[in-house]
Amino acid sequence: MAEIQLKSLAHSYSDKPGGPEDYAIRQLDHVWHEGGAYALLGPSGCGKSTMLNIISGLVQPSEGEVLFDGKRVNELSPRDRNIAQVFQFPVVYDSMTVFDNLAFPLKNNKIPKSRIKARVQEIAEVLEIEDKLYKKAKNLTADEKQKVSMGRGLVREDVSAILFDEPLTVIDPQLKWKLRRKLKQIHEQFDITMVYVTHDQLEASTFADKIAVMYGGQIVQFGTPTELFEQPNHTFVGYFIGSPGMNLVEVERSAAGVRFRSTQVDLAPWQVELLKRLTSKNIKIGIRPEFIQLSPTASDDTYEAEILDMEDLGTYKIITVQLDQQEMKVRMNEEFEGAIGSRTNLSFPQQWLKLYVDEFLVQEPQ
C-alpha cells in the first residue's frame, strides 16, 4: 500500500498547448492517503481516466510529479510501481482457467506454489468464484470475467494501490449493486489503497469514504458524500450531485443580498459583507430541491410561485415551480397535495441557501 501524491500535476495531449483549454488535466495538487477507499467522479472528458493512467504509469504527465510514499515515480514503469489497474472491459486470458488467470501475476513474481494456491483460493472465495476456478475463462459470463479481472489485482499482496476505471460498465444493472458492496467489503478486509473512477454518483457514494469530483481537468471538491451534498464547493458539484441537482440562479447584488428580475433574496449578514468585497459579476445562489419549503399560506419570508409540473416517484414527488420566470425543482414527500397551474408559496431556509462567486462557494469566515 502507498500514499499517492500528485504535485503540480498537469497534462496535455497537445505537443504545444496554447492555453488551459488544451489541457486534459490542469495544474493540481492532491493526496490519496494510504489505505483509503476513494472515488474519482465526473462526466466523460473531465480527465478522470487520464489521471488514473498517470498514476499507474501508462501516461507520462506533461508537468509535475507523481510521488509514492514521498518518492518520485515519474520514470518508473507500471510494473515497477506495483499498481494494479482494472479497466472498463474485462482483461482475461480466455484459454486459461480461472485459477491460472488469478495465479498469473504471482507466478510472474516467482511466488512459491503453495502460497499461490492458498492466495488464489482466498481471493476466489472473497469474490465468490471458487466454484469456477477450474473452468476456462472463455466460458464465463461478463460479470464473472470482470470478477476475475478484479481478482488479478487483488491477488498480489505487494500491490501499492488498485485503480478501477469504471469497472462495472459491462455488468448487468441488477448485479452492479452487489459488486459495489463486494468491493467495499474487500477494501475493509484487506485495507488496500483503492481509487475508483466513475461517472455514476451512486457508485461513488456506495464505494468510497471520500470522493474527488473532477470538472474541466480539475478536482473542484474532495469530501465525503454528505459534504458534497450539503456543502457543494462548486456549482458543478451542486448540479452533478443529487437527483435532481441543485437549483442554481444567476443573480445580481442588491442592498440586503441579491435579486433576480424583481425578486429580492435576503442573504445572511456575513454573505452580504463578503459580497461587497468581491468585484466579480458572476454571482449565483443555489439551493437543493430537498431544502426548499412549500406552503399553501404566505408569510413574510415566502415567495409566491406557480406549479408547472409534478412527478410522482412513489416515495416522493418532484415539483417544478416557476418564480419570477425562473424554474426550480422541489422535492416533497408523497403526501404533498397540489395541482399543476395552482399557486404555492416557497421559502429558502438560510442555512441551506448557498452563494457562489465565479462558480465557487463563498464560505463563512472562521
C-alpha positions as CSV (number, residue, x, y, z in Angstrom):
1,M,0.0,0.0,0.0
2,A,1.2,3.5,-0.6
3,E,0.3,7.2,-0.1
4,I,-0.1,8.7,-3.6
5,Q,0.7,12.4,-4.0
6,L,0.1,14.4,-7.2
7,K,2.3,17.5,-7.1
8,S,1.8,20.4,-9.5
9,L,0.4,17.9,-12.0
10,A,-0.8,18.9,-15.4
11,H,-1.2,17.0,-18.7
12,S,-1.9,18.0,-22.3
13,Y,-2.1,15.6,-25.3
14,S,-1.0,18.6,-27.5
15,D,2.7,19.0,-28.3
16,K,2.4,22.7,-27.9
17,P,-0.5,23.6,-25.6
18,G,-1.6,27.2,-26.1
19,G,-3.8,27.6,-23.0
20,P,-5.9,25.9,-20.3
21,E,-8.3,24.6,-22.9
22,D,-5.5,22.4,-24.3
23,Y,-5.0,20.5,-21.0
24,A,-6.8,17.3,-20.1
25,I,-5.6,17.9,-16.5
26,R,-5.0,21.5,-15.3
27,Q,-2.3,22.0,-12.7
28,L,-3.5,20.4,-9.4
29,D,-2.2,19.0,-6.1
30,H,-3.8,16.1,-4.4
31,V,-3.1,13.3,-2.0
32,W,-4.6,9.8,-1.9
33,H,-3.8,8.6,1.7
34,E,-2.6,5.1,2.3
35,G,-5.4,2.5,2.8
36,G,-8.2,4.8,1.8
37,A,-11.2,3.9,-0.4
38,Y,-11.6,6.8,-2.9
39,A,-13.8,7.6,-5.9
40,L,-12.9,9.9,-8.7
41,L,-16.2,11.2,-10.0
42,G,-17.1,13.3,-13.0
43,P,-18.6,13.4,-16.5
44,S,-16.9,12.0,-19.6
45,G,-14.0,14.0,-20.8
46,C,-13.2,15.7,-17.5
47,G,-9.8,14.0,-17.1
48,K,-10.6,11.0,-14.8
49,S,-9.0,8.3,-16.8
50,T,-6.0,10.4,-17.8
51,M,-5.3,11.0,-14.1
52,L,-5.6,7.2,-13.4
53,N,-3.3,6.4,-16.2
54,I,-0.7,8.9,-15.0
55,I,-0.8,7.3,-11.5
56,S,-0.3,3.8,-13.0
57,G,2.4,4.9,-15.3
58,L,0.6,4.3,-18.6
59,V,0.8,8.1,-19.3
60,Q,3.7,10.4,-18.6
61,P,2.4,13.8,-17.3
62,S,3.4,16.9,-19.2
63,E,4.2,18.7,-15.9
64,G,4.5,17.9,-12.2
65,E,5.4,14.9,-10.1
66,V,3.8,11.6,-9.0
67,L,5.0,10.5,-5.6
68,F,4.5,7.2,-3.9
69,D,5.2,7.5,-0.1
70,G,7.2,10.7,-0.9
71,K,9.3,9.1,-3.7
72,R,9.1,10.4,-7.3
73,V,7.9,7.6,-9.6
74,N,7.5,9.5,-12.9
75,E,10.3,7.5,-14.6
76,L,9.1,4.1,-13.2
77,S,7.2,1.6,-15.5
78,P,3.7,0.5,-14.4
79,R,5.3,-2.9,-13.4
80,D,7.8,-1.2,-11.1
81,R,5.1,0.9,-9.4
82,N,3.3,-2.2,-8.2
83,I,0.0,-0.8,-9.3
84,A,-2.9,-3.0,-10.3
85,Q,-5.4,-1.5,-12.7
86,V,-8.9,-2.8,-13.6
87,F,-10.4,-1.5,-16.8
88,Q,-13.9,-0.9,-18.1
89,F,-13.9,-4.2,-20.0
90,P,-12.6,-7.5,-18.5
91,V,-9.0,-8.4,-19.4
92,V,-8.7,-12.1,-19.0
93,Y,-6.9,-14.9,-20.8
94,D,-9.7,-16.9,-22.4
95,S,-7.6,-20.0,-23.0
96,M,-6.6,-20.3,-19.3
97,T,-8.6,-21.5,-16.4
98,V,-9.8,-19.0,-13.8
99,F,-7.2,-20.4,-11.4
100,D,-4.4,-19.8,-13.9
101,N,-5.7,-16.3,-14.6
102,L,-5.6,-15.4,-10.9
103,A,-2.3,-17.1,-10.4
104,F,-0.6,-15.4,-13.4
105,P,0.7,-12.3,-11.5
106,L,2.0,-14.4,-8.7
107,K,3.8,-16.8,-11.0
108,N,5.5,-13.9,-12.7
109,N,6.7,-12.7,-9.3
110,K,8.2,-16.2,-8.5
111,I,5.8,-16.8,-5.5
112,P,6.1,-20.3,-4.1
113,K,3.4,-22.7,-5.5
114,S,1.9,-23.4,-2.1
115,R,1.4,-19.7,-1.4
116,I,0.0,-19.2,-4.9
117,K,-2.7,-21.9,-4.3
118,A,-3.6,-20.5,-0.9
119,R,-3.8,-16.9,-2.1
120,V,-5.9,-17.8,-5.2
121,Q,-8.3,-19.8,-3.1
122,E,-8.6,-16.9,-0.7
123,I,-9.4,-14.3,-3.4
124,A,-11.7,-16.7,-5.2
125,E,-13.8,-17.1,-2.1
126,V,-13.9,-13.4,-1.4
127,L,-15.2,-12.8,-5.0
128,E,-17.5,-15.9,-4.8
129,I,-16.0,-17.6,-7.8
130,E,-14.3,-20.5,-6.1
131,D,-16.6,-22.9,-7.9
132,K,-15.3,-21.5,-11.3
133,L,-11.6,-22.0,-10.5
134,Y,-11.1,-24.8,-13.0
135,K,-13.3,-23.6,-15.7
136,K,-11.9,-21.9,-18.9
137,A,-12.3,-18.2,-18.7
138,K,-13.9,-18.1,-22.2
139,N,-17.0,-19.9,-20.7
140,L,-17.7,-17.2,-18.0
141,T,-20.3,-14.5,-18.1
142,A,-19.3,-10.9,-18.5
143,D,-19.7,-10.2,-14.7
144,E,-17.7,-13.4,-13.8
145,K,-14.9,-12.3,-16.2
146,Q,-14.8,-8.9,-14.5
147,K,-14.6,-10.6,-11.1
148,V,-11.5,-12.5,-12.5
149,S,-10.1,-9.2,-13.8
150,M,-10.5,-7.6,-10.3
151,G,-9.1,-10.7,-8.7
152,R,-5.9,-10.4,-10.6
153,G,-5.4,-7.0,-9.0
154,L,-6.4,-8.2,-5.5
155,V,-4.3,-11.4,-5.5
156,R,-1.0,-9.5,-5.3
157,E,-0.1,-8.8,-1.7
158,D,2.7,-6.3,-2.6
159,V,0.4,-4.0,-4.5
160,S,0.8,-0.3,-3.8
161,A,-2.8,0.5,-4.9
162,I,-5.6,-0.8,-7.0
163,L,-7.1,1.6,-9.6
164,F,-10.6,0.8,-11.0
165,D,-11.5,2.6,-14.3
166,E,-15.3,2.3,-14.5
167,P,-15.1,-1.5,-13.8
168,L,-18.9,-2.1,-13.8
169,T,-19.6,-0.8,-17.3
170,V,-20.3,-4.3,-18.7
171,I,-22.1,-5.6,-15.6
172,D,-25.8,-6.3,-15.6
173,P,-27.6,-3.5,-13.7
174,Q,-29.0,-6.0,-11.2
175,L,-25.5,-7.2,-10.3
176,K,-23.9,-3.8,-10.0
177,W,-25.1,-3.1,-6.5
178,K,-23.8,-6.4,-5.3
179,L,-20.4,-6.0,-6.8
180,R,-20.1,-2.4,-5.4
181,R,-20.8,-3.8,-1.9
182,K,-18.3,-6.6,-2.6
183,L,-15.6,-4.1,-3.4
184,K,-16.3,-2.2,-0.3
185,Q,-16.1,-5.4,1.8
186,I,-12.8,-6.3,0.1
187,H,-11.3,-2.9,1.0
188,E,-12.4,-3.3,4.6
189,Q,-10.9,-6.8,4.7
190,F,-7.5,-6.1,3.0
191,D,-7.1,-2.3,3.8
192,I,-5.7,-1.6,0.3
193,T,-5.5,1.9,-1.2
194,M,-8.2,1.9,-3.8
195,V,-9.2,4.6,-6.3
196,Y,-12.4,4.0,-8.2
197,V,-13.2,6.1,-11.4
198,T,-16.9,6.5,-12.3
199,H,-19.4,9.0,-13.7
200,D,-22.1,7.5,-11.5
201,Q,-22.6,9.3,-8.2
202,L,-24.4,6.2,-6.7
203,E,-21.4,4.0,-7.5
204,A,-19.1,6.6,-6.0
205,S,-21.1,7.0,-2.8
206,T,-21.6,3.3,-2.3
207,F,-17.9,2.5,-2.7
208,A,-15.9,5.5,-1.4
209,D,-15.2,7.0,2.0
210,K,-14.2,10.3,0.2
211,I,-15.0,11.4,-3.3
212,A,-12.9,13.7,-5.6
213,V,-15.2,15.5,-8.0
214,M,-13.5,16.4,-11.3
215,Y,-14.6,19.1,-13.7
216,G,-12.7,20.7,-16.6
217,G,-9.5,18.9,-15.7
218,Q,-9.5,20.0,-12.1
219,I,-10.6,18.5,-8.8
220,V,-13.2,21.0,-7.7
221,Q,-14.1,19.3,-4.4
222,F,-12.8,16.4,-2.3
223,G,-15.0,15.3,0.6
224,T,-17.5,12.7,2.0
225,P,-20.8,12.1,0.2
226,T,-22.5,14.1,2.9
227,E,-20.1,17.1,2.4
228,L,-20.6,17.1,-1.3
229,F,-24.4,17.1,-0.9
230,E,-24.7,19.6,1.9
231,Q,-21.8,21.9,1.1
232,P,-21.0,21.8,-2.6
233,N,-17.9,23.9,-3.1
234,H,-18.5,24.5,-6.8
235,T,-21.7,25.0,-8.8
236,F,-20.8,21.9,-10.9
237,V,-20.8,19.8,-7.7
238,G,-24.2,21.2,-6.8
239,Y,-25.5,20.4,-10.2
240,F,-23.9,16.9,-10.6
241,I,-24.5,15.5,-7.2
242,G,-28.2,14.9,-6.3
243,S,-31.2,13.8,-8.2
244,P,-32.3,16.3,-9.3
245,G,-29.3,18.5,-8.8
246,M,-29.1,21.9,-7.0
247,N,-31.2,24.8,-8.2
248,L,-28.8,27.5,-9.4
249,V,-30.0,31.0,-10.2
250,E,-28.0,33.9,-11.7
251,V,-28.4,37.0,-9.6
252,E,-27.0,40.5,-9.1
253,R,-26.2,42.5,-6.0
254,S,-28.9,44.3,-4.0
255,A,-28.9,46.2,-0.7
256,A,-29.8,43.3,1.6
257,G,-28.5,40.5,-0.6
258,V,-29.2,39.6,-4.2
259,R,-32.0,39.7,-6.7
260,F,-33.1,38.2,-10.0
261,R,-35.6,40.2,-12.0
262,S,-38.0,41.7,-9.4
263,T,-37.4,39.0,-6.7
264,Q,-35.3,40.1,-3.8
265,V,-33.5,37.3,-1.9
266,D,-32.0,38.3,1.5
267,L,-28.7,36.8,2.5
268,A,-27.0,36.3,5.9
269,P,-25.1,39.4,7.1
270,W,-21.7,37.7,6.6
271,Q,-22.6,36.8,3.0
272,V,-23.6,40.4,2.3
273,E,-20.4,41.7,3.8
274,L,-18.2,39.3,1.8
275,L,-20.1,40.1,-1.4
276,K,-19.3,43.8,-1.0
277,R,-15.5,43.0,-1.2
278,L,-15.8,40.9,-4.3
279,T,-15.9,42.6,-7.8
280,S,-17.0,39.7,-10.0
281,K,-20.4,39.9,-11.6
282,N,-20.6,36.1,-12.0
283,I,-22.8,35.6,-8.9
284,K,-25.3,32.7,-8.3
285,I,-27.4,31.4,-5.5
286,G,-28.0,27.7,-5.1
287,I,-30.3,25.6,-3.0
288,R,-31.1,21.9,-3.2
289,P,-34.6,20.7,-4.1
290,E,-34.8,18.9,-0.7
291,F,-34.3,22.1,1.2
292,I,-36.9,24.4,-0.5
293,Q,-40.1,24.5,1.6
294,L,-43.6,24.8,0.1
295,S,-46.6,26.1,1.9
296,P,-50.2,26.9,1.0
297,T,-50.1,30.0,3.1
298,A,-48.0,33.1,2.6
299,S,-45.7,34.8,5.2
300,D,-43.0,37.5,5.3
301,D,-40.3,35.1,4.1
302,T,-42.1,33.3,1.3
303,Y,-42.4,33.8,-2.4
304,E,-45.5,33.1,-4.5
305,A,-44.8,30.7,-7.3
306,E,-46.7,28.6,-9.9
307,I,-46.7,24.8,-10.0
308,L,-45.7,23.9,-13.6
309,D,-45.3,20.1,-13.2
310,M,-45.4,17.2,-10.7
311,E,-43.6,13.9,-11.0
312,D,-44.8,11.2,-8.6
313,L,-41.9,8.9,-8.0
314,G,-43.6,6.7,-5.4
315,T,-41.9,7.6,-2.2
316,Y,-41.6,11.3,-3.0
317,K,-42.6,13.9,-5.6
318,I,-40.6,16.3,-7.7
319,I,-42.4,19.6,-8.1
320,T,-41.4,22.1,-10.8
321,V,-42.3,25.6,-9.8
322,Q,-41.8,28.9,-11.5
323,L,-40.8,32.0,-9.5
324,D,-40.5,35.3,-11.5
325,Q,-39.8,33.3,-14.7
326,Q,-37.2,31.2,-13.0
327,E,-37.9,27.4,-12.9
328,M,-36.9,25.4,-9.8
329,K,-37.2,21.8,-8.7
330,V,-38.6,21.0,-5.2
331,R,-38.6,17.5,-3.6
332,M,-41.6,16.9,-1.4
333,N,-43.0,13.8,0.4
334,E,-45.6,11.7,-1.3
335,E,-48.4,13.3,0.8
336,F,-47.9,16.7,-0.9
337,E,-51.1,17.8,-2.5
338,G,-51.0,20.4,-5.2
339,A,-52.2,20.9,-8.7
340,I,-50.5,21.9,-11.9
341,G,-51.3,25.5,-12.6
342,S,-52.1,26.3,-9.0
343,R,-50.2,28.8,-6.8
344,T,-47.9,27.9,-3.9
345,N,-45.6,29.7,-1.5
346,L,-41.9,28.7,-1.2
347,S,-39.2,29.7,1.1
348,F,-35.4,29.3,1.2
349,P,-34.1,28.3,4.7
350,Q,-31.0,30.5,5.1
351,Q,-28.7,27.7,6.3
352,W,-29.2,25.9,3.0
353,L,-29.0,28.9,0.7
354,K,-25.6,28.9,-0.9
355,L,-23.8,31.9,-2.5
356,Y,-21.4,31.3,-5.4
357,V,-19.0,33.8,-7.0
358,D,-17.1,32.7,-10.1
359,E,-18.7,29.3,-9.6
360,F,-17.1,28.7,-6.2
361,L,-18.8,28.7,-2.8
362,V,-18.5,31.8,-0.7
363,Q,-17.7,30.4,2.8
364,E,-18.3,31.9,6.2
365,P,-15.0,33.1,7.8
366,Q,-14.0,31.0,10.7
